[in-house]
Amino acid sequence: MHKFLESAKIALSAIWGAKLRSFMTVLGNIVAVTSIIAVVSLIQGLNASVKDAILNQSGADSFSVQRYPLTRSDEDFDRVRNNPLVTLQDMRAIQRYGGEQISAVMASSQGNARVTYRDRSIDNMNVRGVTSSYVNFSGFDAERGRLMSPTEVDSSRPVTVLGWQTADRLFGTDIDPLDKVIQIEGVHFRVVGVSEKKGSALGQSQDQFALIPLGQFAILFGSRRSLDLTVKPRDVAQIVPAQDEATVALRGARRLKPRQPDNFGMFTSDTLLNIYRSATNGIFAVLVGVVGLSLVVGGIVIMNIMLMVVSERTREIGLRKALGARRSDIMSQMLTESVVLSMFGGIVGTILGSAIAILISRFTPIPASIEIWSVALGIGITALVGLFFGLYPASRAAALDPIEALRRE
């Protein structure tokens, strides 16, 4: 350890003695690590944001049934184009015949509508209609007031729970939204609750919505719409058996023969996350790979500079060997200098990359997440680059004959 610290001290002294050259030497590493940290931070932030958005939409403890399964080509979609609509009859079939693994089933549908209160209005706001079993699912809450009661939903009462941003835009801070009457596409609804603030995902607000009974939704948007069914298993660990039970119930209700394929789609949050990952992992790998090429270029620059350093310090190396320095001492000094030089670029690049990721996150909808492992990876990679590309110059220095070295001018 003492020998390493001594070598590091000598290396830092040599680097400090040629500051401009040292900076130009590690410029490639600085650019590479800056790019890697910025790209990885944005990727991590994007992944976390997408995961939160999917979990908020579908829930980690449930799965959904939709009209169409996952399709990857036009030919696949042509085969399922004529799938029947998902209806309340399908929901009741799962409730009745779903089995012991299923605890609740909710039907819902979404649309965009104009919402007004007095002289204030919001266009294209998300309106979601739900059945009374929605109270059994996570993601629904009321920070002020209350949720719609099952009785109100079953009897299609004109009541609504507003998202935090919707209430803020319609009522501001001076008016209490509870028990106020708003209009959704001209139909009057009484506000019974306001959800807590959820923030945004991928630049899209999660707080601008109105939750209403599904019966009222059908009045506003028509009943000829396919519904989304959300199914909650009794035990999250038994989600696969619950999916099997729901599949059997739906196939029976739709009178499908054993050899006929399912005419509906079934998704979990993991399914959607896997779709996202399969679509983006290749792109992210290429981005990081292209950026990593600049590290190789930076390493080659370091190797060339270190070879020049060996040439410049031939007499110094010869003198040290004549005074008793061993091959390992010379090699250790040169390798330490190469690694320290490379790591300096990594540290500067990490700081710049983190700053760029934070700025992008602050001024654009793209989120960023700076992970400790990515910082350690960036600095660690530069240390390995310095070690690898410093081996040849260090071995050249260690192999110098002290007598020949001392003769050189």
N, C-alpha and C positions, 0 to 999 in steps of 0.2 A: 504493500500500500504506500509506504514511504517512497519507494522507487517510482511508483506511478505519479505521485504528487510532484516529485522532483522533475520528472519528465514533462508533466503538464505545465509546470512553472516555466521551464525552458521553452516549451512550445508557445505558451502565451506571450512570453517575452519576444520570441521571434516574430509572431503574428503582429504584435503591437509595433514592432520596429518597422514593419512594412504594411501600414494600415490600409493604404489605397489598394495595393496589390492584393492583400488578403480579402478586402471587400469585393473586388472585382472577381476574385477566384470563387467566392461562395455565392456570387449573384445568381448563378444557375440554380443552386440549392434553395436560395431564398424564394425565387419565383416558383420552383417546383413545390416546395412545402407550403407556401402561401396558397397555391392553387389546390393542393390536396386537402388542406385543413378547411378551406372555404367550401370546396365541393362536398367533402364528407359531412361537414356541419349542416349544409343545406339539405343533403340527402337524409340525414338523421332527423332533422326537423320536419321534412316533408313526410317521411315514414310515420313519425309520431302523430302528425296532424291527420294523415289519412286514416291511421288506426283509430284515433279518437272519433273521427267523423263516422267511420263504419260502425264502431261500437255504440255511439250515440244514436245512430239510425236504426241498427238492427238489434243491438244488445248482445253482450257476451254470453248471456244465460238463456238464449232463445234461438230459434231458427224461423225462417220465413218460407211461405209457399206463395209462388207467383205463377202467372199464366205461362211464361216461357222459361225453359231451362237455360243453362249457359250454352251459348252457341259461339263457335269460333270461325264460321264461314257463312257465306250466303247460302250454300247448299244445306248446311245444318239448319239455318233459320227457315228455309223453304219447307223442311220436313215438319216443323212445329208451328208454321204460320197459322194453321187452322185450329190450334188448341182452343178449347172452350174457355169462356171467361171464368175467372174464379169468383164465386158468389157466396152469399150467406148460407146457401144450402151446403156448400163445401165446409164452411166453418162448423155448421151444426153436425155434419157427418163426423168430423174429427172429435167434436165434443162428445158425441154419442157413442162412437165406436172406436175411439182412439186408444183405449186401453189404460192401464194403471200408470204408465210412465208419463202421461201428459196431465198437467195441472191446470192449464188455462190456454184459451185460444182467443185471439183478438183479430177482428177484421178492420181494415183501414183503407183510406184512399186519400190522394192529395191532388190539389189543383191550385191555380193562382187566381186571385180575385182582387177587386178594388174594395178597400176598407175605408170608411169615413166616420168621423165624429165632428159634428158641426161644420166648421170651415176647414178642417184638416182632413187630408186623405193620403192613403198609401196605395200605389198601383202595383199590380203583380205580386201581391203578398201571398206567401204560402198559407193555404188553408187545409187543414187535415181533419177528416172525419173519422171517428173511432166508434167502436161498439163498447158496451158497458164494462166488458172485462179488461179494458185498458188499465184499470186501477191495479191490476195484478202484475204489471210490467214496470221495470225500472225505466227511468228517463222522463217520467211525468211527475211534475211537482208544482207546488204553489207556494211561492215565497210570501205573497200577500193574498188574503182571501182563502179560497179553497178550490179543490178540483170539482169537476162536474160529478154529481152523484150518479150511480148506476140507474136509479129511477129516472133522473132527468135525461140520461142518454137513451134508455129504452123507450121512453115516451116522446123522444125527439123534441125536447123543449128547446127553445131558441136561446141557449146559454153558450158562453164561450170562456175559455181560458187563454189569455194573451201572452205572447212572449214578452220578455222584458223590454226589448227595443221597440216592439210594436206599441206597448203601453206608453213608453217614453215619447215616441213621435206623435202619438195621438193626443196625449193628455199633458205632457210636460211634467214639471215638478210641482206645479201649483194645484192641479186637480187630482183628486183621488179617483182612480179608474173603477173601483169596486162599485157595482150596482149601476154604473152608467150604461146607457144604451148606445151601441154603435151599429153601423150598417155594413153588411157584407153583401156586395152586389145588390144593394137596395133593400135587403131583408134585415129586420131589426134583431139584434142579439144583446142580451144582458151580460155584462162582464161579471163573472163570479170569482175570478182569480187571475193572478199574474205570476208567471214562472220566474224562478231565480235566473240571474244572468249566467249564461253559458259561454259567452265569447264567440269566436269565429274559428272556422276550419277551412284552410285553403282559400282564405280571403272571403268566404261566404259566412254571413252572420247566422248563428244558431239561435238567435233571440228574436227573429222577426217571423212570427207565425200566429195563427189563431187556431185553437183546437175546438172543434164543435162535434155534436152528435152525428153519427153517420147518416141518420135519417134526414137531418137538415142538410147535410152535404149532398144527398141525392136530390133534394129539392133545388139546390143551387146549380148543380153540375149535371144532373140527369142520373138515371139509374143504370144506364147501359155502359157501365165502366167495370173493368176487371178490378177486383179488390186484391189487396195484399193481406195474407194471413200471417200472423205472428204467433208461434206456438212455444209455450214455456214448459219444459220438462220438470218433473218433480225434483229431479236431481241433475245438476249440470253435468256430472260425470256420466250420466246415462242418456246423453243427448242423442247418441246413435240409435239405441233401442227406441227412443221416443220418435225419431224420424221414421223408423221402420213401421211403427204403429200408425203414424199419420199417413204414410204411404199406403198401407193396407186399407185404411178407412177411406181414403180418397179413391183408390182403384175400385173398391166395392161400390161406393156411391156413384161412380161414373160408369159402372158396368163394363170395366175393361177385362178382356179375356187374358188368360195367363201369358200368352205369347205377345200380346200387344204392349208396346212401350208406354211409359208414363206420359200422360198428356198435360203435364204441369212441371214446374221447376221447384227445386227445394234448395235453400241456401242457408249456410251459417255464416257468422262473422269471419270464421277461419277461411271459408270458401272465397269470400270477397277479398280478404287480405292476400290469399294465395294468387288470385287473379291479378291483383295489383303488383305483387312481387314478381310474378312471372313476366309481366309486361314491362317492368322497369329495371329488373336486376341486370339484364344484358346491357341496357343503355348506361346504367351507372358504372358497370364494370369497364366498359369501353372508355368512359370519361376518366375514371381513375387510372386506367392503363395508359391512356394518352398523356395524362399529366405526369405519370411515373416515368415516362421516357425522358422527360427533362432532367430527372434525377440522374439518369445514366450519363446524359450529356454533362451535367455538373460534375459527376464523378470523374469523367475523362479529363475535364479541365483541371480538377484538383490533382490528378495523376501527373499531368504535364507540368503544372507549377511545381509539384514536389520534386520531379526530376530536375527541373531547373534549380531548385533550392539545393539539391544534392550537389549539382555541378558548382554552384556558387560557394558552397561551404565545404569543398573537398579538403582544403588545408585544415579547417577546424576539425573535421571528422578524423583526418590523419593524426592530428595532434592529440585528440582524445584517445585514440587507439594506442598511440605511442606512450601515453601516460597510464595505460592499463585498462581502458574501457573495453569491455568484451563486445562480441558481435551482438549479443542480446541487448546490451545497453544502447548501442547505436540504433538497432532496429526498433527498440521500444521508444526511443526519443522521436524518431521520424514517424512512426505509426501514431504516437500520441499527438504529434503536431497535425497530422492529417485528419485524425478523428476530431480533435478540438476545433480545427478549422471548419470541418464539415458540419459539426454540431452547432457551431455559431450560426451558420446559415439556417440550420433547422429551427433554432430558437427564434431568430428574427422572423423567419417565415411563418412560424406558429403564431406569433403575436400579430403579424399583418393579416394572416388568413382569418384569425378569430375576429379581428376588427372589421374586416370586409364582410364576413358572414353576419355579424351583428348589425352593421349598417344596412345590408340588404334586407334583413328581417325587419328592421325598424321602418324602412321607407317603402317596402313593397309587401304584397300579400304573402310572399314566400317565407315560411318559418325557418328558423335555424336552431340547431341544438348542438352546442359544443360539448363533446364528451371527453372525459379524462383519457379514455383509451386512445382516442384519435390524436390527442396531443402527444401522449407517450409514443404512439406509433410513428408520428411525424418526426420526432426527435430521434427515436430509435433507428428509423430507416436511414437518416442522415449519418448516424454513427456507423452503421454497417457499410454505407457507401464510402465513408472516409476510410474505414478499415480495409475494405476490399481493394479500393483503388490506390490505397497507400502502401499495399504490400510490396508491389514491384519496386517503387522508388526506395522503400526502406531496405529491401534485400540488396539493391544496388549499393546503397550507402554502407550497409554492413559488410559487403564483400570487398570494399576498397582495401588495397594494400597500404598500410600506414607509410611505408618508405616512399612509394610512388605518389601517394597523396601529398606528402610534405614537399615533394619536389615541384609540384605544380604551382604556378604563379596565380 
